[in-house]
């Protein structure tokens, strides 16, 4: 039986929760649930929630919501898209839930935030550019890869 060095379990836990956070950062616009995030970390759902909250002070679900709202703020500032389009681009399926959460975290409604940003900000990036060159969806990107040329 081999003994692990002291603190190695803590390091493994930090690596796992970092994997979970990185997964959320990469795939925030996808429909994610706790099982997907836990699979990425290699932990059970319940153990991941405890470890993630201990490391970052919030649950993986709350981190995902906050990450989506942060990205929505960026798009509301610079993209020529309406609030509904941005809501769906960042991974929300309900405009009402998005607006409520955005207002709770930011302090103003998404439309008010966008109006204020437009009044004081730089020119907008056209919506067609954002939609075309925005973050690729992992499953779509894999499907769009060309097949390798047959060996001659």
C-alpha positions as protocol buffer text, in pm:
chain_id: "A"
residue {
  index: 1
  type: UNK
  ca { x: 0 y: 0 z: 0 }
}
residue {
  index: 2
  type: UNK
  ca { x: 144 y: 334 z: -101 }
}
residue {
  index: 3
  type: UNK
  ca { x: 85 y: 643 z: 101 }
}
residue {
  index: 4
  type: UNK
  ca { x: 0 y: 969 z: -61 }
}
residue {
  index: 5
  type: UNK
  ca { x: 195 y: 1277 z: 36 }
}
residue {
  index: 6
  type: UNK
  ca { x: 14 y: 1512 z: 274 }
}
residue {
  index: 7
  type: UNK
  ca { x: -212 y: 1755 z: 92 }
}
residue {
  index: 8
  type: UNK
  ca { x: -228 y: 1555 z: -232 }
}
residue {
  index: 9
  type: UNK
  ca { x: -603 y: 1501 z: -192 }
}
residue {
  index: 10
  type: UNK
  ca { x: -650 y: 1878 z: -161 }
}
residue {
  index: 11
  type: UNK
  ca { x: -445 y: 1935 z: -475 }
}
residue {
  index: 12
  type: UNK
  ca { x: -648 y: 1674 z: -665 }
}
residue {
  index: 13
  type: UNK
  ca { x: -968 y: 1844 z: -552 }
}
residue {
  index: 14
  type: UNK
  ca { x: -844 y: 2184 z: -668 }
}
residue {
  index: 15
  type: UNK
  ca { x: -747 y: 2037 z: -1005 }
}
residue {
  index: 16
  type: UNK
  ca { x: -1093 y: 1881 z: -1042 }
}
residue {
  index: 17
  type: UNK
  ca { x: -1282 y: 2201 z: -956 }
}
residue {
  index: 18
  type: UNK
  ca { x: -1055 y: 2396 z: -1189 }
}
residue {
  index: 19
  type: UNK
  ca { x: -1144 y: 2149 z: -1466 }
}
residue {
  index: 20
  type: UNK
  ca { x: -1511 y: 2209 z: -1389 }
}
residue {
  index: 21
  type: UNK
  ca { x: -1467 y: 2588 z: -1397 }
}
residue {
  index: 22
  type: UNK
  ca { x: -1272 y: 2572 z: -1724 }
}
residue {
  index: 23
  type: UNK
  ca { x: -1546 y: 2352 z: -1874 }
}
residue {
  index: 24
  type: UNK
  ca { x: -1810 y: 2608 z: -1773 }
}
residue {
  index: 25
  type: UNK
  ca { x: -1599 y: 2891 z: -1919 }
}
residue {
  index: 26
  type: UNK
  ca { x: -1564 y: 2705 z: -2250 }
}
residue {
  index: 27
  type: UNK
  ca { x: -1922 y: 2579 z: -2282 }
}
residue {
  index: 28
  type: UNK
  ca { x: -2133 y: 2840 z: -2098 }
}
residue {
  index: 29
  type: UNK
  ca { x: -2351 y: 2901 z: -2405 }
}
residue {
  index: 30
  type: UNK
  ca { x: -2441 y: 2533 z: -2434 }
}
residue {
  index: 31
  type: UNK
  ca { x: -2729 y: 2376 z: -2241 }
}
residue {
  index: 32
  type: UNK
  ca { x: -2530 y: 2253 z: -1939 }
}
residue {
  index: 33
  type: UNK
  ca { x: -2651 y: 2074 z: -1632 }
}
residue {
  index: 34
  type: UNK
  ca { x: -2473 y: 1968 z: -1316 }
}
residue {
  index: 35
  type: UNK
  ca { x: -2416 y: 1615 z: -1448 }
}
residue {
  index: 36
  type: UNK
  ca { x: -2224 y: 1750 z: -1751 }
}
residue {
  index: 37
  type: UNK
  ca { x: -2005 y: 1968 z: -1530 }
}
residue {
  index: 38
  type: UNK
  ca { x: -1944 y: 1686 z: -1281 }
}
residue {
  index: 39
  type: UNK
  ca { x: -1845 y: 1452 z: -1566 }
}
residue {
  index: 40
  type: UNK
  ca { x: -1592 y: 1707 z: -1689 }
}
residue {
  index: 41
  type: UNK
  ca { x: -1442 y: 1723 z: -1339 }
}
residue {
  index: 42
  type: UNK
  ca { x: -1454 y: 1349 z: -1280 }
}
residue {
  index: 43
  type: UNK
  ca { x: -1656 y: 1388 z: -960 }
}
residue {
  index: 44
  type: UNK
  ca { x: -2006 y: 1302 z: -848 }
}
residue {
  index: 45
  type: UNK
  ca { x: -2253 y: 1590 z: -867 }
}
residue {
  index: 46
  type: UNK
  ca { x: -2280 y: 1628 z: -491 }
}
residue {
  index: 47
  type: UNK
  ca { x: -1907 y: 1609 z: -425 }
}
residue {
  index: 48
  type: UNK
  ca { x: -1842 y: 1863 z: -700 }
}
residue {
  index: 49
  type: UNK
  ca { x: -2091 y: 2111 z: -553 }
}
residue {
  index: 50
  type: UNK
  ca { x: -1926 y: 2087 z: -210 }
}
residue {
  index: 51
  type: UNK
  ca { x: -1571 y: 2112 z: -346 }
}
residue {
  index: 52
  type: UNK
  ca { x: -1653 y: 2392 z: -593 }
}
residue {
  index: 53
  type: UNK
  ca { x: -1828 y: 2599 z: -328 }
}
residue {
  index: 54
  type: UNK
  ca { x: -1538 y: 2547 z: -88 }
}
residue {
  index: 55
  type: UNK
  ca { x: -1286 y: 2658 z: -352 }
}
residue {
  index: 56
  type: UNK
  ca { x: -1475 y: 2945 z: -519 }
}
residue {
  index: 57
  type: UNK
  ca { x: -1743 y: 3049 z: -270 }
}
residue {
  index: 58
  type: UNK
  ca { x: -2034 y: 2971 z: -502 }
}
residue {
  index: 59
  type: UNK
  ca { x: -2194 y: 2664 z: -657 }
}
residue {
  index: 60
  type: UNK
  ca { x: -2117 y: 2557 z: -1015 }
}
residue {
  index: 61
  type: UNK
  ca { x: -2471 y: 2654 z: -1116 }
}
residue {
  index: 62
  type: UNK
  ca { x: -2434 y: 3004 z: -977 }
}
residue {
  index: 63
  type: UNK
  ca { x: -2092 y: 3041 z: -1142 }
}
residue {
  index: 64
  type: UNK
  ca { x: -2249 y: 2938 z: -1476 }
}
residue {
  index: 65
  type: UNK
  ca { x: -2526 y: 3195 z: -1435 }
}
residue {
  index: 66
  type: UNK
  ca { x: -2277 y: 3468 z: -1345 }
}
residue {
  index: 67
  type: UNK
  ca { x: -2053 y: 3378 z: -1640 }
}
residue {
  index: 68
  type: UNK
  ca { x: -2349 y: 3396 z: -1879 }
}
residue {
  index: 69
  type: UNK
  ca { x: -2453 y: 3736 z: -1744 }
}
residue {
  index: 70
  type: UNK
  ca { x: -2094 y: 3867 z: -1773 }
}
residue {
  index: 71
  type: UNK
  ca { x: -2084 y: 3759 z: -2138 }
}
residue {
  index: 72
  type: UNK
  ca { x: -2426 y: 3915 z: -2195 }
}
residue {
  index: 73
  type: UNK
  ca { x: -2294 y: 4244 z: -2056 }
}
residue {
  index: 74
  type: UNK
  ca { x: -2009 y: 4235 z: -2307 }
}
residue {
  index: 75
  type: UNK
  ca { x: -2247 y: 4169 z: -2596 }
}
residue {
  index: 76
  type: UNK
  ca { x: -2497 y: 4431 z: -2481 }
}
residue {
  index: 77
  type: UNK
  ca { x: -2214 y: 4687 z: -2485 }
}
residue {
  index: 78
  type: UNK
  ca { x: -2069 y: 4610 z: -2827 }
}
residue {
  index: 79
  type: UNK
  ca { x: -2301 y: 4400 z: -3044 }
}
residue {
  index: 80
  type: UNK
  ca { x: -2580 y: 4526 z: -3264 }
}
residue {
  index: 81
  type: UNK
  ca { x: -2821 y: 4260 z: -3134 }
}
residue {
  index: 82
  type: UNK
  ca { x: -3140 y: 4288 z: -2936 }
}
residue {
  index: 83
  type: UNK
  ca { x: -3177 y: 4157 z: -2581 }
}
residue {
  index: 84
  type: UNK
  ca { x: -3361 y: 3842 z: -2691 }
}
residue {
  index: 85
  type: UNK
  ca { x: -3085 y: 3744 z: -2934 }
}
residue {
  index: 86
  type: UNK
  ca { x: -2819 y: 3799 z: -2669 }
}
residue {
  index: 87
  type: UNK
  ca { x: -3022 y: 3604 z: -2415 }
}
residue {
  index: 88
  type: UNK
  ca { x: -3015 y: 3299 z: -2642 }
}
residue {
  index: 89
  type: UNK
  ca { x: -2653 y: 3349 z: -2752 }
}
residue {
  index: 90
  type: UNK
  ca { x: -2526 y: 3323 z: -2394 }
}
residue {
  index: 91
  type: UNK
  ca { x: -2720 y: 3008 z: -2315 }
}
residue {
  index: 92
  type: UNK
  ca { x: -3048 y: 3118 z: -2159 }
}
residue {
  index: 93
  type: UNK
  ca { x: -3370 y: 2967 z: -2292 }
}
residue {
  index: 94
  type: UNK
  ca { x: -3609 y: 3205 z: -2116 }
}
residue {
  index: 95
  type: UNK
  ca { x: -3601 y: 3580 z: -2166 }
}
residue {
  index: 96
  type: UNK
  ca { x: -3785 y: 3629 z: -1836 }
}
residue {
  index: 97
  type: UNK
  ca { x: -3531 y: 3426 z: -1638 }
}
residue {
  index: 98
  type: UNK
  ca { x: -3245 y: 3605 z: -1812 }
}
residue {
  index: 99
  type: UNK
  ca { x: -3389 y: 3951 z: -1741 }
}
residue {
  index: 100
  type: UNK
  ca { x: -3462 y: 3869 z: -1376 }
}
residue {
  index: 101
  type: UNK
  ca { x: -3115 y: 3726 z: -1315 }
}
residue {
  index: 102
  type: UNK
  ca { x: -2943 y: 4006 z: -1507 }
}
residue {
  index: 103
  type: UNK
  ca { x: -3128 y: 4269 z: -1303 }
}
residue {
  index: 104
  type: UNK
  ca { x: -3045 y: 4085 z: -980 }
}
residue {
  index: 105
  type: UNK
  ca { x: -2671 y: 4064 z: -1057 }
}
residue {
  index: 106
  type: UNK
  ca { x: -2615 y: 4392 z: -1242 }
}
residue {
  index: 107
  type: UNK
  ca { x: -2874 y: 4616 z: -1081 }
}
residue {
  index: 108
  type: UNK
  ca { x: -3050 y: 4728 z: -1400 }
}
residue {
  index: 109
  type: UNK
  ca { x: -3250 y: 4552 z: -1671 }
}
residue {
  index: 110
  type: UNK
  ca { x: -3067 y: 4427 z: -1982 }
}
residue {
  index: 111
  type: UNK
  ca { x: -3243 y: 4680 z: -2205 }
}
residue {
  index: 112
  type: UNK
  ca { x: -3153 y: 4966 z: -1970 }
}
residue {
  index: 113
  type: UNK
  ca { x: -2793 y: 4842 z: -1954 }
}
residue {
  index: 114
  type: UNK
  ca { x: -2777 y: 4835 z: -2335 }
}
residue {
  index: 115
  type: UNK
  ca { x: -2935 y: 5179 z: -2368 }
}
residue {
  index: 116
  type: UNK
  ca { x: -2685 y: 5329 z: -2120 }
}
residue {
  index: 117
  type: UNK
  ca { x: -2393 y: 5155 z: -2293 }
}
residue {
  index: 118
  type: UNK
  ca { x: -2504 y: 5285 z: -2634 }
}
residue {
  index: 119
  type: UNK
  ca { x: -2525 y: 5639 z: -2501 }
}
residue {
  index: 120
  type: UNK
  ca { x: -2166 y: 5635 z: -2381 }
}
residue {
  index: 121
  type: UNK
  ca { x: -1986 y: 5359 z: -2570 }
}
residue {
  index: 122
  type: UNK
  ca { x: -1804 y: 5295 z: -2895 }
}
residue {
  index: 123
  type: UNK
  ca { x: -1965 y: 5186 z: -3222 }
}
residue {
  index: 124
  type: UNK
  ca { x: -2142 y: 4853 z: -3232 }
}
residue {
  index: 125
  type: UNK
  ca { x: -2018 y: 4533 z: -3394 }
}
residue {
  index: 126
  type: UNK
  ca { x: -2277 y: 4421 z: -3652 }
}
residue {
  index: 127
  type: UNK
  ca { x: -2495 y: 4137 z: -3526 }
}
residue {
  index: 128
  type: UNK
  ca { x: -2429 y: 3927 z: -3836 }
}
residue {
  index: 129
  type: UNK
  ca { x: -2057 y: 3933 z: -3755 }
}
residue {
  index: 130
  type: UNK
  ca { x: -2115 y: 3827 z: -3395 }
}
residue {
  index: 131
  type: UNK
  ca { x: -2346 y: 3545 z: -3500 }
}
residue {
  index: 132
  type: UNK
  ca { x: -2112 y: 3424 z: -3773 }
}
residue {
  index: 133
  type: UNK
  ca { x: -1780 y: 3460 z: -3590 }
}
residue {
  index: 134
  type: UNK
  ca { x: -1896 y: 3415 z: -3232 }
}
residue {
  index: 135
  type: UNK
  ca { x: -1789 y: 3129 z: -3015 }
}
residue {
  index: 136
  type: UNK
  ca { x: -1822 y: 2797 z: -3203 }
}
residue {
  index: 137
  type: UNK
  ca { x: -2037 y: 2531 z: -3048 }
}
residue {
  index: 138
  type: UNK
  ca { x: -1818 y: 2225 z: -2976 }
}
residue {
  index: 139
  type: UNK
  ca { x: -2051 y: 1967 z: -3131 }
}
residue {
  index: 140
  type: UNK
  ca { x: -2107 y: 2178 z: -3443 }
}
residue {
  index: 141
  type: UNK
  ca { x: -1736 y: 2247 z: -3485 }
}
residue {
  index: 142
  type: UNK
  ca { x: -1663 y: 1874 z: -3477 }
}
residue {
  index: 143
  type: UNK
  ca { x: -1932 y: 1803 z: -3737 }
}
residue {
  index: 144
  type: UNK
  ca { x: -1804 y: 2076 z: -3968 }
}
residue {
  index: 145
  type: UNK
  ca { x: -1445 y: 1949 z: -3981 }
}
residue {
  index: 146
  type: UNK
  ca { x: -1357 y: 1823 z: -4326 }
}
residue {
  index: 147
  type: UNK
  ca { x: -1286 y: 1453 z: -4354 }
}
residue {
  index: 148
  type: UNK
  ca { x: -918 y: 1366 z: -4401 }
}
residue {
  index: 149
  type: UNK
  ca { x: -814 y: 1301 z: -4759 }
}
residue {
  index: 150
  type: UNK
  ca { x: -784 y: 933 z: -4844 }
}
residue {
  index: 151
  type: UNK
  ca { x: -428 y: 801 z: -4852 }
}
residue {
  index: 152
  type: UNK
  ca { x: -308 y: 730 z: -5202 }
}
